[in-house]
Amino acid sequence: MGKHPSCKGDTMAGRTRRPGILPAAGAAAAVALIAFQAALRRRTARRRSTRRDAAALPAGTGPANARTAAAGTSTARTIGILSDSHAYGKHSWWRQTVVAGTVPGLRLGAYESHPGAQTVALVDRLDAAAHQADLVVVQAGTNDIRKGRSPEQAAEGVRVLWDGITARGAAPVAALVPPSETQPALAVELNRLLRTAAEARGMPLLDVYTPVAATDGSWRAGLSNDGIHSNRKGSDLMAEAARGQLAGLTN
C-alpha cells in the first residue's frame, strides 16, 4: 500500500515544497505593501500641498499658466495670442505680462507664437488661438514685409486674422509690430495701416512699438541685438508699456 503524500511532507506537482519559501514570499509582499502605502501617502500630501499653494495665490499672479491664480476671479477674462516670434522669446513682452500673470483680471489662453510665420501661415492656427478665449491679441506682419510683401499686403493679412478670430466668437486685439533696422520705413507704414484699421473697427490696440522705436522706425540704441527682435532691455520696456494697456482690457 502506497504512502499518503501527507506522511512525507506536502508536495505540489510532484515536487517537495521546501520549508521557509512561503514565509519569505509573504514577508516580501508585506514589505512591498508598506512601501506602496508610504508612496501613496507622500503623493497625497504633495497634492494637498499643491492645492493649498494654488488657493493662496491672488488672482492675476503666480505661475506661467495664470489660470489657477485667476480662477477665483469671476470677472477674469481669458486672453490668448496669435503671433510670430515677437511674443516667443524668453523675456518677450508677452511672457513678462500675461504669461507671468502680472495683469490682474486676465488669465492666459492659447499661446500661439510661431517664429518666422507670415500672416498666411497663422490662418491655420486660428481655431487653436480662439479656443475658449475672450480676447486674442494679434501681432503679425513683420515676416511678411521681411519676405517681400508690401505693408498693404501685410496689413490685409492681419485683417484676415482679426476676422477669423471674430468669426470664432472671440474679440481680436490689435498689436503694433516692433521696429526694424533693415526696413524701418515699411515697419512705420505697416503700423500706420494697422492703427487706422483698428480705430475704424473700434478695436483695442496695444502699442509696444513706440517705447522702443526711433523716429525713423528703427530700434532705439541698445534695445535690439539683431535689428529684428528686442533684447532683454527692449523687452522690459515693451512689457512695461503693455502691462498698463492690457489692464484696460479687463473692463
Secondary structure as UniProt FT lines:
FT   HELIX           5..8
FT   STRAND          11..12
FT   TURN            13..14
FT   STRAND          15..16
FT   TURN            19..20
FT   HELIX           21..56
FT   TURN            59..60
FT   HELIX           67..70
FT   TURN            71..72
FT   TURN            74..75
FT   STRAND          77..83
FT   HELIX           85..87
FT   TURN            90..91
FT   HELIX           93..94
FT   HELIX           95..99
FT   TURN            100..101
FT   TURN            104..105
FT   STRAND          106..113
FT   TURN            115..116
FT   HELIX           119..122
FT   HELIX           123..125
FT   HELIX           126..130
FT   TURN            131..132
FT   STRAND          135..139
FT   HELIX           142..146
FT   TURN            147..148
FT   HELIX           151..167
FT   TURN            168..169
FT   STRAND          171..175
FT   HELIX           184..201
FT   STRAND          205..206
FT   HELIX           210..212
FT   TURN            215..216
FT   TURN            221..222
FT   HELIX           232..247
FT   HELIX           248..250
//
